[in-house]
Amino acid sequence: MSLKETLEKYSKSNMYPFHMPGHKRRLKGCYEIDMTEVPGVDDLHDPEDVIFQDQKRMAKLYGADESYFLVGGSTVGNLAALYATCSEGDTVIIQRNSHKSVYNSAMLRHLKVEYICPRLFDNGIYQAVSLEEVHQAVEKAKNPRAIVLTSPTYEGYHCKIKEIADYCHEKEIILVVDQAHGAHLGFHPSFTNSAVKYADITIQSLHKTLPALTQTAVMHVSQGRVDLNRLREALDIYESSSPSYVLMNSISQCMDILEEGVDLFENYVDKLQNFYKACGQLKHLKVVEDTDENKDPGKLIISTKNTNITGVELARILREKYELETELSSFSYVLAMTSIMDSEEGFLRLEKALLEIDENLTTGNVEVPRIDYRPTKKIELYEAKSNRATDVKLEDAINKVSAAMVCIYPPGAPLIVPGEEISTETVDIISFAKAKGLHVTGLNKGLISVVN
Ligand SMILES: Cc1ncc(COP(=O)(O)O)c(C=O)c1O
């Protein structure tokens, strides 16, 4: 029996709960399967029964040696991965546009950090990290212990993981792939580049691209280079001691869907193909289509670069006039995320809205600031966080060392990270992003924290 079936059965049994949770399963809906670690439903922190079996099922489904359910999102996976694979003082190579959990992980483990600064496309989107960039970073870093790469990126660009993994392993470097946006990869020929079989650790958010509740994720491990005891210890540290059975039930149900999901993926691909074809008629807006295997077709990038409106304005029109909410809007594009659960009606509504909006646009050239500048690292992340800090006005922060991570959110790629020197350029970009209506995180009422 799967965890889902076990919980269903338990919820219908006569067993009276003189234990947590306090709702006593007497409220309707998900409360009925919300459990604590009683006999029969296993324990995520020490699985030996149904959770153990379901984790094995997960590993088989994805082709991993070991898979671990995560109920704190990929965030927990990233935190645990570096705890388990590195020791204090080790050097880790990360992408400068990594998710903040990767930074936090390096900071908490007191790691030295070397950055790969990926190139940008014209529309301001980060490209995937290339093998050459990995080579250069490894040569510069001197004996790095691990590399963390994000593949696919938020916008759906994939690294060549197999080649990178071969190179890392030749150099005895652990490869961790933050594949938060790639849990659906490997289930259809249109969705390739799963890292599971190549990376030492692959972390995937089920909730981002598959039918699963928010916070559900999974960590896959290839055996050989990763100490599994240390990994379990890390998960024990970073995950709640009361992991949600509602979330684990959702993971179990998601696997049921994936096991039967061939038709769902076929239908999804048909809908995507129809959408891209229809958007070929757009005169000003452009739906970015990468024909090679380097981009996930499920991430719809709608570029406003050659029009008279910004991505933020396009997202506003879609929201206010057409009741279509998108995932992300930036200077010159909007990102719409799709999945096997999208309806034909949803795709048609977006297609119709874009064609109608396009009719009223004119040709233009939306300004995109270069955010691929290279800030100077003055001290390590953890040193910046261990020191005392003061909040100052942005203009007074120039030439000081940041104690803050300031990001444009989403996607959350940092403009400045703790330990780096704040330049005039950084301050200008933060001001520009705010003026364009982008959401800037990491400031405190407009002030930035700097190391004393
Ligand atoms: C690349 C990347 N990694 C990790 C995360 C964290 O994932 P989660 O929200 O599942 O904790 C995100 C979230 O947006 C992300 O974009």
PDBQT file of the ligand as one rigid body, heavy atoms in Angstrom, charges set to zero:
ROOT
HETATM    1  C1  LIG A 501      15.979  27.775  -8.577  1.00  0.00    +0.000 C 
HETATM    2  C2  LIG A 501      15.225  27.625  -7.288  1.00  0.00    +0.000 A 
HETATM    3  N1  LIG A 501      15.756  26.856  -6.317  1.00  0.00    +0.000 NA
HETATM    4  C3  LIG A 501      15.133  26.655  -5.151  1.00  0.00    +0.000 A 
HETATM    5  C4  LIG A 501      13.931  27.276  -4.897  1.00  0.00    +0.000 A 
HETATM    6  C5  LIG A 501      13.258  27.012  -3.599  1.00  0.00    +0.000 C 
HETATM    7  O1  LIG A 501      12.201  26.127  -3.816  1.00  0.00    +0.000 OA
HETATM    8  P1  LIG A 501      11.005  25.920  -2.800  1.00  0.00    +0.000 P 
HETATM    9  O2  LIG A 501      10.066  27.052  -3.002  1.00  0.00    +0.000 OA
HETATM   10  O3  LIG A 501      10.408  24.602  -3.229  1.00  0.00    +0.000 OA
HETATM   11  O4  LIG A 501      11.559  25.863  -1.435  1.00  0.00    +0.000 OA
HETATM   12  C6  LIG A 501      13.348  28.094  -5.869  1.00  0.00    +0.000 A 
HETATM   13  C7  LIG A 501      12.075  28.780  -5.601  1.00  0.00    +0.000 C 
HETATM   14  O5  LIG A 501      11.570  29.582  -6.342  1.00  0.00    +0.000 OA
HETATM   15  C8  LIG A 501      14.014  28.283  -7.098  1.00  0.00    +0.000 A 
HETATM   16  O6  LIG A 501      13.506  29.051  -8.066  1.00  0.00    +0.000 OA
ENDROOT
TORSDOF 0
